[in-house]
Protein backbone atom coordinates (compact mmCIF):
# COMPACT_ATOMS: atom_id res chain seq x y z
CA UNK A 1 0.00 0.00 0.00
CA UNK A 2 1.48 3.33 -1.08
CA UNK A 3 1.93 5.83 1.74
CA UNK A 4 0.52 9.28 0.99
CA UNK A 5 3.15 12.00 1.19
CA UNK A 6 2.75 14.52 4.00
CA UNK A 7 2.39 17.39 1.53
CA UNK A 8 -0.44 15.59 -0.27
CA UNK A 9 -2.13 14.75 3.07
CA UNK A 10 -2.11 18.44 3.93
CA UNK A 11 -3.68 19.34 0.58
CA UNK A 12 -6.34 16.62 0.79
CA UNK A 13 -7.29 17.56 4.37
CA UNK A 14 -7.26 21.30 3.64
CA UNK A 15 -9.52 20.83 0.62
CA UNK A 16 -11.97 18.80 2.69
CA UNK A 17 -12.03 21.42 5.46
CA UNK A 18 -12.33 24.33 3.02
CA UNK A 19 -15.26 22.63 1.31
CA UNK A 20 -17.10 21.65 4.49
CA UNK A 21 -16.45 24.74 6.64
CA UNK A 22 -15.65 27.49 4.14
CA UNK A 23 -12.12 28.65 3.42
CA UNK A 24 -12.32 31.84 5.60
CA UNK A 25 -13.26 29.72 8.64
CA UNK A 26 -10.31 27.34 8.36
CA UNK A 27 -6.98 28.19 9.99
CA UNK A 28 -3.61 26.50 9.67
CA UNK A 29 -4.02 25.46 13.33
CA UNK A 30 -7.28 23.71 12.49
CA UNK A 31 -5.62 21.95 9.56
CA UNK A 32 -2.68 20.79 11.69
CA UNK A 33 -5.07 19.61 14.45
CA UNK A 34 -7.10 17.64 11.92
CA UNK A 35 -3.90 15.99 10.69
CA UNK A 36 -2.62 15.44 14.25
CA UNK A 37 0.49 17.32 13.19
CA UNK A 38 2.47 20.13 14.78
CA UNK A 39 2.00 23.61 13.23
CA UNK A 40 5.77 23.65 12.66
CA UNK A 41 5.57 20.53 10.51
CA UNK A 42 2.74 22.11 8.50
CA UNK A 43 4.75 25.29 7.97
CA UNK A 44 7.70 23.21 6.80
CA UNK A 45 5.60 22.20 3.79
CA UNK A 46 3.46 25.35 3.37
CA UNK A 47 4.49 28.73 4.72
CA UNK A 48 0.88 29.98 4.97
CA UNK A 49 -2.74 29.06 4.33
CA UNK A 50 -2.48 31.16 1.18
CA UNK A 51 0.20 28.80 -0.15
CA UNK A 52 -2.19 25.88 0.34
CA UNK A 53 -5.01 27.73 -1.41
CA UNK A 54 -2.74 28.59 -4.34
CA UNK A 55 -1.58 25.00 -4.77
CA UNK A 56 -5.16 23.72 -4.66
CA UNK A 57 -6.13 26.37 -7.20
CA UNK A 58 -3.30 25.26 -9.48
CA UNK A 59 -4.67 21.70 -9.41
CA UNK A 60 -8.20 23.00 -10.07
CA UNK A 61 -6.97 25.22 -12.91
CA UNK A 62 -5.09 22.40 -14.64
CA UNK A 63 -8.11 20.09 -14.41
CA UNK A 64 -10.50 22.73 -15.71
CA UNK A 65 -8.33 23.95 -18.59
CA UNK A 66 -7.84 20.38 -19.75
CA UNK A 67 -11.60 19.71 -19.61
CA UNK A 68 -12.52 23.01 -21.29
CA UNK A 69 -10.27 22.45 -24.32
CA UNK A 70 -13.29 21.57 -26.51
CA UNK A 71 -12.33 21.24 -30.21
CA UNK A 72 -14.14 23.66 -32.49
CA UNK A 73 -14.35 21.38 -35.52
CA UNK A 74 -15.85 18.13 -34.22
CA UNK A 75 -19.44 16.89 -34.16
CA UNK A 76 -20.62 16.65 -30.55
CA UNK A 77 -23.59 14.50 -29.56
CA UNK A 78 -26.05 15.26 -26.75
CA UNK A 79 -24.63 12.33 -24.79
CA UNK A 80 -21.12 13.78 -25.11
CA UNK A 81 -22.42 17.21 -24.12
CA UNK A 82 -24.14 15.86 -21.00
CA UNK A 83 -21.01 13.89 -20.05
CA UNK A 84 -18.96 17.09 -20.45
CA UNK A 85 -21.38 18.89 -18.11
CA UNK A 86 -21.15 16.00 -15.66
CA UNK A 87 -17.34 16.22 -15.55
CA UNK A 88 -17.53 20.01 -15.25
CA UNK A 89 -19.87 19.95 -12.26
CA UNK A 90 -17.87 17.17 -10.61
CA UNK A 91 -14.79 19.41 -10.82
CA UNK A 92 -16.76 22.37 -9.44
CA UNK A 93 -18.04 20.20 -6.58
CA UNK A 94 -14.53 18.91 -5.85
CA UNK A 95 -13.18 22.47 -5.45
CA UNK A 96 -16.43 24.07 -4.35
CA UNK A 97 -14.81 26.23 -1.67
CA UNK A 98 -13.60 28.47 -4.50
CA UNK A 99 -17.13 28.98 -5.79
CA UNK A 100 -19.09 29.16 -2.53
CA UNK A 101 -17.50 32.48 -1.56
CA UNK A 102 -15.97 33.40 -4.89
CA UNK A 103 -15.67 37.20 -4.69
CA UNK A 104 -14.22 37.18 -1.17
CA UNK A 105 -11.77 34.36 -1.90
CA UNK A 106 -10.46 36.11 -5.00
CA UNK A 107 -10.25 39.47 -3.20
CA UNK A 108 -7.98 37.90 -0.57
CA UNK A 109 -5.81 36.10 -3.10
CA UNK A 110 -5.26 38.71 -5.81
CA UNK A 111 -2.80 36.55 -7.77
CA UNK A 112 -5.64 34.14 -8.50
CA UNK A 113 -7.96 36.75 -10.03
CA UNK A 114 -6.49 36.82 -13.54
CA UNK A 115 -6.18 33.03 -13.56
CA UNK A 116 -9.81 32.53 -12.55
CA UNK A 117 -10.98 35.01 -15.19
CA UNK A 118 -9.11 32.94 -17.76
CA UNK A 119 -11.00 29.84 -16.60
CA UNK A 120 -14.28 31.75 -16.95
CA UNK A 121 -13.43 32.78 -20.53
CA UNK A 122 -12.51 29.18 -21.35
CA UNK A 123 -15.87 28.01 -19.97
CA UNK A 124 -17.78 30.41 -22.20
CA UNK A 125 -15.67 29.40 -25.21
CA UNK A 126 -16.29 25.70 -24.48
CA UNK A 127 -20.05 26.23 -24.30
CA UNK A 128 -19.92 28.18 -27.55
CA UNK A 129 -18.00 25.39 -29.28
CA UNK A 130 -20.56 22.83 -28.11
CA UNK A 131 -23.53 24.95 -29.19
CA UNK A 132 -21.95 25.76 -32.54
CA UNK A 133 -21.39 22.05 -33.14
CA UNK A 134 -25.01 21.23 -32.29
CA UNK A 135 -26.23 24.07 -34.50
CA UNK A 136 -24.02 22.92 -37.38
CA UNK A 137 -25.63 19.47 -37.13
CA UNK A 138 -29.14 21.05 -37.16
CA UNK A 139 -29.71 19.72 -33.64
CA UNK A 140 -30.03 23.24 -32.27
CA UNK A 141 -31.66 26.38 -33.67
CA UNK A 142 -30.46 29.66 -32.18
CA UNK A 143 -29.60 33.15 -33.41
CA UNK A 144 -26.10 34.50 -32.83
CA UNK A 145 -27.24 37.12 -30.32
CA UNK A 146 -29.17 34.46 -28.39
CA UNK A 147 -26.17 32.14 -28.57
CA UNK A 148 -23.91 34.73 -26.94
CA UNK A 149 -26.47 35.31 -24.17
CA UNK A 150 -27.00 31.57 -23.64
CA UNK A 151 -23.27 30.89 -23.34
CA UNK A 152 -22.95 33.66 -20.74
CA UNK A 153 -25.93 32.21 -18.85
CA UNK A 154 -24.38 28.74 -18.93
CA UNK A 155 -21.12 30.18 -17.59
CA UNK A 156 -23.01 32.04 -14.86
CA UNK A 157 -24.92 28.91 -13.84
CA UNK A 158 -21.75 26.80 -13.78
CA UNK A 159 -20.05 29.47 -11.69
CA UNK A 160 -22.73 30.04 -9.04
CA UNK A 161 -24.52 26.69 -8.98
CA UNK A 162 -22.31 25.43 -6.14
CA UNK A 163 -23.18 28.40 -3.90
CA UNK A 164 -26.88 28.00 -4.67
CA UNK A 165 -26.75 24.26 -4.03
CA UNK A 166 -25.02 24.85 -0.69
CA UNK A 167 -27.68 27.39 0.33
CA UNK A 168 -30.28 24.73 -0.37
CA UNK A 169 -28.52 22.30 2.01
CA UNK A 170 -26.97 24.46 4.73
CA UNK A 171 -27.50 21.70 7.29
CA UNK A 172 -25.23 19.40 5.30
CA UNK A 173 -22.49 21.12 3.28
CA UNK A 174 -21.20 17.72 2.22
CA UNK A 175 -24.45 17.06 0.33
CA UNK A 176 -23.40 18.18 -3.12
CA UNK A 177 -24.93 16.55 -6.18
CA UNK A 178 -23.36 17.50 -9.54
CA UNK A 179 -26.36 15.91 -11.25
CA UNK A 180 -28.62 18.77 -10.18
CA UNK A 181 -26.28 21.17 -11.96
CA UNK A 182 -26.30 19.10 -15.14
CA UNK A 183 -30.11 19.02 -15.04
CA UNK A 184 -30.34 22.81 -14.85
CA UNK A 185 -27.84 23.33 -17.66
CA UNK A 186 -29.63 20.88 -19.96
CA UNK A 187 -32.91 22.71 -19.35
CA UNK A 188 -31.36 26.08 -20.13
CA UNK A 189 -30.48 24.71 -23.56
CA UNK A 190 -33.69 22.72 -24.04
CA UNK A 191 -35.79 25.44 -25.79
CA UNK A 192 -33.21 25.71 -28.58
CA UNK A 193 -33.02 22.00 -29.39
CA UNK A 194 -34.83 20.47 -32.34
CA UNK A 195 -37.92 18.41 -31.28
CA UNK A 196 -36.15 15.04 -31.45
CA UNK A 197 -33.19 16.36 -29.45
CA UNK A 198 -35.54 17.94 -26.92
CA UNK A 199 -36.99 14.53 -26.05
CA UNK A 200 -33.54 13.00 -25.84
CA UNK A 201 -32.29 15.88 -23.65
CA UNK A 202 -35.26 15.48 -21.29
CA UNK A 203 -34.49 11.79 -20.85
CA UNK A 204 -30.79 12.50 -20.23
CA UNK A 205 -31.50 15.28 -17.73
CA UNK A 206 -34.00 13.14 -15.81
CA UNK A 207 -31.29 10.52 -15.35
CA UNK A 208 -29.12 13.11 -13.63
CA UNK A 209 -31.80 13.71 -11.01
Residue pairs with C-beta under 8 A, 6 or more apart in sequence:
4 12
6 37
6 41
6 45
7 45
7 46
9 35
10 31
10 35
10 37
10 42
10 45
10 46
10 52
11 52
11 55
11 56
11 59
13 31
13 34
13 35
14 26
14 31
14 49
14 52
14 56
15 56
15 94
15 95
15 97
17 26
17 30
17 31
17 34
18 26
18 53
18 56
18 97
19 95
19 96
19 97
19 173
19 174
20 173
20 174
21 173
22 97
22 100
22 101
23 53
23 97
23 98
23 101
23 105
24 101
24 104
24 105
24 108
26 49
27 49
28 39
28 42
28 43
28 46
28 48
28 49
28 52
29 39
31 42
31 49
31 52
32 38
32 39
32 41
32 42
35 42
46 52
46 55
50 108
50 109
53 105
53 109
53 112
54 109
54 111
54 112
56 95
57 95
57 98
57 109
57 112
57 115
57 116
59 95
60 91
60 94
60 95
60 98
61 115
61 119
63 91
64 91
64 119
64 122
64 123
65 119
65 122
67 84
67 87
67 88
67 91
67 126
68 119
68 122
68 123
68 125
68 126
69 122
69 126
70 76
70 84
70 125
70 126
70 129
70 130
71 129
72 129
72 132
74 133
75 133
75 136
75 137
76 84
76 129
76 130
76 133
76 134
78 134
78 139
78 197
78 200
78 201
78 204
79 204
81 130
81 134
82 182
82 186
82 201
82 204
82 205
82 208
84 126
84 130
85 181
85 182
85 185
85 186
86 178
86 179
86 182
86 208
88 123
88 158
89 158
89 161
89 178
89 179
89 181
89 182
90 178
92 99
92 158
92 161
92 162
92 178
92 181
93 162
93 176
93 178
96 162
96 166
96 176
97 105
98 105
98 116
99 159
99 160
99 161
99 162
99 163
100 162
100 163
100 166
101 163
102 159
102 160
102 163
105 112
106 112
106 113
106 116
120 155
120 159
123 154
123 155
123 158
123 159
124 151
124 152
124 154
124 155
127 150
127 151
127 154
127 155
128 147
128 151
131 140
131 142
131 147
131 150
131 151
131 189
131 192
132 147
134 140
134 193
134 197
135 141
135 142
135 147
138 194
139 193
139 194
139 197
140 189
140 192
140 193
140 194
140 197
141 192
141 194
142 150
142 192
146 192
150 188
150 189
150 192
153 188
154 185
154 188
154 189
157 181
157 184
157 185
157 188
158 181
158 185
161 180
161 181
161 184
162 176
162 181
165 176
165 177
165 180
165 181
166 173
166 176
169 175
169 176
179 208
179 209
180 208
180 209
182 205
182 208
183 205
183 206
183 208
183 209
186 201
186 204
186 205
186 208
187 205
189 201
190 198
190 201
190 202
190 205
193 201
